[in-house]
Amino acid sequence: MKKYLPIIIMAVIILIIPLSSAHPDGLERVAEDNGFMHLEKNVINALFGDYTVPHITGPVSSILSGIIGAAAVYILVRVLFDLGKNK
C-alpha cells in the first residue's frame, strides 16, 4: 500500500481539481461581499496565483498547479520525515 500512495494521491488530485468551484471562498468572499476587495495588496507574488500555471489556460492549468503543489508538499514532508528519522 505504501508504494502506491503517491499514485493514489495524484489520481485523487486529477479527479477532484476540475470539479473545484470558480467562485471566491473564505476571506476573498467576505472582502467582495463587504466591498473592500479593491484594497487587496499582493505582498508576495504567488507562484500559482488563483491556482493556475502561467502561460497555460483552461482546466489543464488548474490540474497542473494542483499536481505541482501536492508533489511539493509531499516532497517537503518526506524530506522532513526522513531528516527526523535519521537523528
Secondary structure, DSSP 8 states (H G I E B T S, - for coil): -GGGHHHHHHHHHHHHGGGS-SS--HHHHHHHHTT-GGG---SS--TTGGG--TT--SHHHHHHHHHHHHHHHHHHHHHHHHHHHT-
